[in-house]
Amino acid sequence: MLRPMDEVPTPIRRVIQAEAIAWLAENPPDPGASVITSMPDVSELGGHDLAAWRTWFLGAARAVLAWVPDPGVAIFFQSDVRHGGAWVDKGYLVLRAAEDVGAHLVWHKIVCRHPPGTISLGRPSYSHMICLSRVPRSSGRRPGPDVLADAGAMTWSRAMGLTACRVACRFLREETATRVVVDPFCGRGTVLAVANAMGFDAVGVDLSPKRCRAARSLVIGDPEKVALPA
Ligand SMILES: C[S@@+](CC[C@H](N)C(=O)[O-])C[C@H]1O[C@@H](n2cnc3c(N)ncnc32)[C@H](O)[C@@H]1O
């Protein structure tokens, strides 16, 4: 039964300034939680060389996957980089962490950062969006597009595009019983703001006090108006 609008609770947002892996270890998940996140690049982890970052990244992805409750999923949005002449494939690293902990691949989408056909000498022109579950799941009634031609508008340079956020949240809404979206590396809060706008409670964690402040106040008007791929 539909409830009158004034009885529909306003989604909650909680942003905690903390180290993500320690926070996950100390805070067991709500059974209605799923994760949507973008873990930091080697350029964001001061003092780590590529090998140390890679070890950290694999451990962090395993910690996120171990934390997510069985009914939920973890969705990683990661962009590859070229570093010292080598291509660092973060999709591979996420899937490798998943294999380490026995998590199951639900889907793997390619999100274009630039139009297909663009030659990019810097960062590769697409991102990975990978959905994993600790338990096997059906592929879903409406799994959505495998390739997103555009990630959508970005609220800052390291943000997950708004269209990608909305595709991820729509999957949670249509295919899972998720009530709370958790982003343990929430940056300025793009995922949290889209999740709230789509009716989910949201919890964000970030090391940076400044980004936490921004994440508490970011409002994304109406994500339903963000154009979605067919
Ligand atoms: C790629 S950005 C996240 C962007 C975010 N999804 C958005 O759309 O705004 C990664 C974030 O991880 C944060 N970070 C790095 N190491 C961290 C750690 N150990 N614990 C928590 N946050 C961390 C950084 O401050 C940065 O804001």
The ligand as an SDF file (V2000), in Angstrom:
LIG
                    3D

 27 29  0  0  0  0  0  0  0  0999 V2000
   38.3750    7.7820   -5.6420 C   0  0  0  0  0  0  0  0  0  0  0  0
   38.0410    8.7540   -4.2370 S   0  0  0  0  0  0  0  0  0  0  0  0
   36.3280    8.4220   -3.9440 C   0  0  0  0  0  0  0  0  0  0  0  0
   35.3870    9.2230   -4.8160 C   0  0  0  0  0  0  0  0  0  0  0  0
   33.9310    9.1040   -4.4340 C   0  0  0  0  0  0  0  0  0  0  0  0
   33.3970    7.7940   -4.7760 N   0  0  0  0  0  0  0  0  0  0  0  0
   33.0830   10.1950   -5.0990 C   0  0  0  0  0  0  0  0  0  0  0  0
   32.4150    9.9000   -6.1060 O   0  0  0  0  0  0  0  0  0  0  0  0
   33.1100   11.3530   -4.6240 O   0  0  0  0  0  0  0  0  0  0  0  0
   38.8310    7.8350   -2.9650 C   0  0  0  0  0  0  0  0  0  0  0  0
   38.7010    8.4400   -1.5770 C   0  0  0  0  0  0  0  0  0  0  0  0
   39.2990    7.5420   -0.6470 O   0  0  0  0  0  0  0  0  0  0  0  0
   39.7930    8.3130    0.4390 C   0  0  0  0  0  0  0  0  0  0  0  0
   40.7450    7.4550    1.1660 N   0  0  0  0  0  0  0  0  0  0  0  0
   42.0000    7.0960    0.8360 C   0  0  0  0  0  0  0  0  0  0  0  0
   42.5030    6.1950    1.7100 N   0  0  0  0  0  0  0  0  0  0  0  0
   41.5260    5.9690    2.6240 C   0  0  0  0  0  0  0  0  0  0  0  0
   41.4110    5.1250    3.7550 C   0  0  0  0  0  0  0  0  0  0  0  0
   42.4140    4.3290    4.1260 N   0  0  0  0  0  0  0  0  0  0  0  0
   40.2500    5.1450    4.4460 N   0  0  0  0  0  0  0  0  0  0  0  0
   39.2260    5.9590    4.0890 C   0  0  0  0  0  0  0  0  0  0  0  0
   39.2780    6.7750    3.0170 N   0  0  0  0  0  0  0  0  0  0  0  0
   40.4040    6.7820    2.2900 C   0  0  0  0  0  0  0  0  0  0  0  0
   40.3770    9.5390   -0.1950 C   0  0  0  0  0  0  0  0  0  0  0  0
   40.3920   10.6240    0.7350 O   0  0  0  0  0  0  0  0  0  0  0  0
   39.3950    9.7700   -1.3730 C   0  0  0  0  0  0  0  0  0  0  0  0
   38.4310   10.7330   -1.0160 O   0  0  0  0  0  0  0  0  0  0  0  0
  1  2  1  0
  2  3  1  0
  2 10  1  0
  3  4  1  0
  4  5  1  0
  5  6  1  0
  5  7  1  0
  7  8  2  0
  7  9  1  0
 10 11  1  0
 11 12  1  0
 11 26  1  0
 12 13  1  0
 13 14  1  0
 13 24  1  0
 14 15  1  0
 14 23  1  0
 15 16  2  0
 16 17  1  0
 17 18  1  0
 17 23  2  0
 18 19  1  0
 18 20  2  0
 20 21  1  0
 21 22  2  0
 22 23  1  0
 24 25  1  0
 24 26  1  0
 26 27  1  0
M  CHG  2   2   1   9  -1
M  END
$$$$
